[in-house]
């Protein structure tokens, strides 16, 4: 199987893009929040990761309401 990015044969250490499932070398792929992406999918993944981190931060800093009962 050939790497989508560099075109070389993948022997060991190959990963798949989380979005398009393309086969990549580990050094050719980018990792965002524990998931691997090819160059084409990386830009969108980076944006969604940014918003996900912002949502997590807001959730953790939000003060919870006191008990109603």
Backbone as a ProteinNet text record, in pm:
[ID]
protein_1_A
[PRIMARY]
XXXXXXXXXXXXXXXXXXXXXXXXXXXXXXXXXXXXXXXXXXXXXXXXXXXXXXXXXXXXXXXXXXXXX
[TERTIARY]
85	0	89.8	53.1	132	75.2	165.5	127.5	66.1	-40	-108.7	-23.8	50.6	128.5	257.9	339.8	472	481.6	388.8	388.8	477.2	550.2	634.7	550.9	605.9	539	533.8	419.7	403.9	432.3	536.6	573	523.4	572	531.7	501.4	423	395.4	299.9	217.5	119.9	-2.1	-61.9	-185.1	-286.7	-411.3	-517	-571.9	-606.2	-667.8	-803.9	-833.1	-959.4	-1080	-1059.3	-1169.6	-1191.2	-1086.2	-1102.2	-1046.9	-988.3	-934.9	-822.8	-746.4	-632.2	-515.3	-437.7	-323	-203.1	-136	-23.9	87	210.8	318.3	290.3	338.8	317.7	386.6	501.3	571.5	507.4	425.6	356.4	223.7	169	38.2	53.4	-53.5	-58.5	-153.6	-121.2	-203.2	-268.8	-400.7	-477.6	-570.7	-556.7	-637.9	-644.2	-530.2	-522.2	-567.5	-605	-649.1	-552.1	-531.9	-440.3	-514.7	-452.6	-514.1	-413.2	-460.7	-375.6	-369.3	-287.7	-268.4	-398.3	-480.5	-605.3	-707	-715.7	-815.7	-766.7	-637.6	-579	-634.4	-652	-697.8	-835.8	-927.7	-1062.2	-1057.7	-973.8	-962.4	-907.2	-813.1	-755.2	-861.3	-948.2	-1055.9	-1153.6	-1197	-1293.7	-1233.2	-1104	-1036.8	-1032	-1011.3	-1007.7	-1141.7	-1250.5	-1383.4	-1416	-1370.2	-1393.3	-1320.6	-1197.9	-1123.3	-1187.5	-1239.8	-1309.2	-1433.7	-1506.9	-1627.5	-1593.7	-1486.3	-1444	-1406.4	-1332.6	-1289.1	-1409.9	-1508	-1628.1	-1704.8	-1712	-1785.7	-1717.8	-1584.7	-1512.6	-1514.7	-1520.1	-1519.2	-1659.1	-1760.8	-1897.5	-1935.1	-1994.8	-2038.6	-2171.5	-2177.4	-2297.4	-2401.6	-2527.8	-2632.8	-2643.5	-2690.8	-2709.2	-2830.4	-2837.6	-2947.8	-3080.8	-3178.7	-3311.1	-3387.1	-3365.8	-3442.1	-3394.2
-117.6	0	124.3	222.7	344.8	456.8	540.3	657.8	762.3	824.1	925.7	1052.6	1087.2	1211.3	1201.6	1099.2	1092.7	989.8	896.4	797.6	676.6	673.1	557.9	443.9	323.4	204.4	210.3	171.6	167.9	25.7	10	-122.2	-139.1	-54.6	-58.9	82.7	93.1	224.3	308.4	243.8	317.6	353.6	466.9	510.4	546.5	559.9	600.8	735.6	816.2	945.7	922.6	997.1	980.3	1026.4	1114.6	1166.7	1087.8	1075.6	1013.8	871.9	818.8	682.3	655	756.3	738.3	680.3	592	530	624.5	642.1	735.3	676.1	725.3	697.7	781.7	736.8	812.9	948.8	955.7	1085	1177.6	1125	1208.6	1263	1197.8	1235.5	1341.3	1414.4	1513.7	1461.2	1486.6	1438.1	1555.3	1546.9	1650.2	1581	1612.3	1555.2	1402.3	1339.9	1194.1	1125.3	1199.8	1141.2	1181.7	1094.5	1119.5	1173.9	1269.8	1331.9	1347.7	1341.4	1370.9	1523	1567.6	1712.1	1780.9	1713	1775	1792	1694.3	1698.3	1773.6	1799	1858.6	1997.4	2080.5	2217.8	2220.9	2138.3	2133.2	2072.4	1972.1	1907.9	2005.6	2088.2	2187.6	2288.2	2330.1	2423	2359.8	2237.7	2172.4	2142.9	2111	2087	2214.6	2327	2455.9	2483.6	2461.2	2484.1	2382.6	2259.4	2157.5	2192.9	2240.6	2281.7	2401.9	2495.1	2611.3	2567.4	2472.2	2422.3	2350	2272.4	2203.7	2304.1	2408.1	2509.6	2581.6	2615.8	2681.9	2592.2	2463.2	2369.9	2354.6	2349.5	2330.1	2454.2	2572	2694.7	2741.9	2681.2	2722.2	2682.7	2773.4	2743.3	2667.5	2560.4	2478.3	2540.5	2528.2	2584.2	2504.4	2574	2505.2	2413.2	2322.3	2226.8	2299	2255.4	2316.3	2267.1	2145.5	2086.7	2133.9
0	0	0	-78.1	-89	-2.3	46.8	126	33	76.4	-3.5	-17.3	85.8	86.6	5.6	34.3	-28.5	-141.1	-148.8	-255.8	-231	-118.2	-86.6	-29.1	-35.8	16.8	169.6	228.3	373.8	420	501.7	552.4	695.5	785.7	926.6	973.2	1077	1134.3	1052	971.6	892.6	974.7	945.2	1011.6	904.4	945	852.3	895	798	825.8	890.9	995	1066.9	985.7	890.4	810.6	681.8	600.5	468.6	460.7	568.4	577.5	478.4	440.4	351.7	431.5	368.7	434.1	428.5	543.5	554.2	640.2	619.3	714.3	838.9	950.2	1073	1065.1	997.3	985.4	882.6	792.7	693.9	747.8	849.8	904.4	1013.3	1038.5	1146.1	1253.1	1379.1	1489.6	1561.8	1576.6	1646	1744.8	1873.2	1979.9	1973.3	1945.4	1945.5	1818.9	1716.9	1589.6	1479.9	1381.4	1270.3	1150.2	1078.9	961.9	849.8	725.2	609.8	593.4	501.3	481.7	440.9	359.3	312.1	424.6	514.5	622	746.2	755.1	875.1	905.8	805.1	826.4	893.6	843.6	901.5	1041.8	1061.2	1192.2	1295.5	1253.9	1343.9	1389.5	1295.9	1331.6	1430	1401.4	1488.8	1625.6	1631.2	1758.9	1841.8	1775.6	1845.1	1912.9	1839.2	1896.3	2005.9	1988.9	2091.3	2221	2209.7	2328.8	2396.9	2316.6	2373.7	2449.1	2393.5	2458.9	2589.1	2588.1	2710.5	2818.2	2778.6	2874.1	2934.3	2851.3	2900.7	2996.8	2965	3050.1	3185.8	3185.2	3310.7	3399.2	3339	3419.4	3456.2	3397.5	3425.2	3567.6	3639.9	3775	3767.4	3841.9	3841.5	3933.9	3898.5	3984.3	4114.8	4218.3	4345.2	4335.8	4428.9	4427.1	4444.6	4370.2	4378.6	4501.4	4540.2	4650.3	4783
[MASK]
+++++++++++++++++++++++++++++++++++++++++++++++++++++++++++++++++++++

